[in-house]
Each structure stands twice: as structure tokens, then as C-alpha cells.
Amino acid sequence: IRDRAIISLLLETGLSISDVIAIRLGNLDLSREILTVTPGGQKSFVYPIPQSTEYLRKYIKEDRPEVAQSKQEDSLFISQLGGPISRQGIWQMLKNLGDRAEVQVRLSPRVLRHTAVKRMIVEGLTTREIQWRLGHTNVYSTRALVRKIKRAIEKNRSAG
């Protein structure tokens, strides 16, 4: 349940792993289907998360209470050991899921982040909006990423 919630959130928001492990329970408003985070340590940003809400609700209600070491633990995502999940924990989870699913590309946070950017491009977000969502401080990084992904989209269209 936790893994589905993490993957859904990564694909929907494009957040970095650092931002995901920094999410606290108080950052979520599931009734309004929003998540408030500070990507890259910048200003807070409110992400609409309609696709992830159901997974998060189920995780918080069913899975999280079983593994949290204490009721005071406010990290959203908890490891099997009862404390906050680590970057390495998410990497390992993605690797294992990718291996079990026999996907052609090795699953990683970067692959999911780029997939999220592709969705943002297809949805019509501007480069500035994508920059803000990703927490990039430099628009040139975002422009380079958007160009790369747009080229891949075009290449797939012409090959298909």
C-alpha cells in the first residue's frame, strides 16, 4: 500500500526523493486533495493530488499505523523498521518493483520524475510552471529537461 502511494505521488507531482521523504502528515489535506511542500527548499507549493489521494488515504488508515514506532512520528512514509523511510529505501523499493514487473528500463526516482515531467508537458504546463513544480532554481535546467523530453516524445510519435 505504501509503495503504491509513493509511486503515485512521484508520478503525479514530479517531486524529488528528498522532498518525498520530507513530507509530514500535516502537509496533506486529503479532503481537498492537496499536498503542500517546499520543493528544493524554496517557497511552499500546493500540489493537487487527485490521483494519489485514494492510495494515501488507504496507506494512512491501514498500513502506516501498523509500522509506525510511535504515534508521535509525523513522517508520512514509514519504513518497515518503524521510522521515516530513507532515500535508499525508496530506491530499493523501486528497483525491486521494476525487477518483479520485468520492465525494460531500470526503475529509479529519476525515471519517475521524468515521466511526471512528460505528463506535465502533455497537460500543457509551461516551462516556468514545470520549473516551479520540480523545485529547480535555474530555469535553464528545466528548459534542457523539457527539450530532451519533447524530443523523446516526437521520436516516439514518428517511430510509431
N, C-alpha and C positions, 0 to 999 in steps of 0.2 A: 504494500500500500504506500509506504514511504517513498519507495523508488519511483513509482508511477507519479506521485505528487511532485517529486524533484524534476523528473524528466519533463512533465507537462509544464511546470513553471519555467524551466530553462528554454523550452521551445516557444512558449508564449511571450516571454519577456526579453530574452537575449541577455539576461544578467550573467555576470561572471560568477565563477565558483566562489570567489571571495565574498561577493555580495550575497549569494545564496546562503552561505554558512553564517553570515552576519544577521540574517533575518530573525527577528524576535516575534513572539506571539502577538505582541502589541502592534506590530507592523501590519497585521492582517485585519481587514474588515470584510468578513465573508458575506455579511448581509448585503453590503453594497458591491461585492465582488471586486475589491481593490486591495492593492498591496502598496504600502508606502516604504520606499527605501532610498538610500543615498548612494547611488551608483558611483564608484570611483571616488568616494569621499566628497563629492560635490554637493549641490543643493538637493534637497529631497525631491523625489519624483513619485507621482502616483501612477501605478500601472493598473490598467483594467485587466482583470484575470478571469473572465467568464468561463474559459475552458478549463482552468485549473481548479476552480472553486470546489467542485464536487469531490475531486481527489483529495484536496486539502481538508475538507470537512470530514471525510471518511478517515483520513490519517489521524487528524486531531482527536476524533471521537474514539476510534477503535484501536489504532496501532501505537500512537505516541504514549498514552498512559501506561501501557504495558512495559515500555523500555526506559522511560524517564526515571532517573535515580531519585529525584525529589520533585515535589510539587512546585518548588520554587524555581526550578530550571525553566528559563524563559526562551531558550533557543528553540526555534521552530523544529528544525530537523535534528533528531537524536540518533546516535549510533547504537549498535547492538549492545555496547558496553554501558549505555545509560547516560552518557554525556553528549555534548554537542558533536555532530558529525564533523569530520575533518575533510580537508581538500582531498587527501589521499583516499578517504573512504568513498567519496563521490567518484573519483577516478576509477577505483577498483570496481565499484558497482556498475559503472558504465561499461568497463572492459568485459566484465562477466556477462552482462546482458547482451552485449554485442556478440560475444563468443557463442552464447547459447542460441541466439537468433540467427547465427551464421550470416551476419550482414557483410557486405562486400568491403565496406570501409570500417576501419577500427573506430569504434565509438569513443569520443572524447568530449570534454566540455567545449573545445573549440569547434568541433563538428556541429554540435547542437547550437552553439552561438551563431555560427554562420547560417545554419538552417533557419534560425529565428530571423536573421537579417534578410534572408531571401523572402520570407513571409512578409516582412515589413515593406520590402521593395514592391512585391506583388500587390500589397494592400495600398500602395501609393504614398507611403510616408516620404517626406523629403529627407535629403541628406542631413540637414540640421536636426530634424526630429529623431532620426536614427542615431545621430551623434549623442543627443541628449539621453536617449534610452540606454545606450551602451555605456554611458559614463565616460566617453572619450573627451579629453581636454583639448585635443587638437583635431580640428575638422579635416585636416589632410589625411590623417589615419582613417577616418571614416570614409572620405572620398575614395581612397585607394581600395578599401574593402568593398565598397558599393560597386565600383568599377569592375573589380575582379568577379564579384558575384553576378553582376549583369552580363559580363562576357560568358560566364558559365551557363547562364540561363539561355542566352542566344545560341550558344554552341549546342545545347541540348535540343532546342527547338529546331535548328537546321539539320541536326542528325536524325531527328525523329520523324 
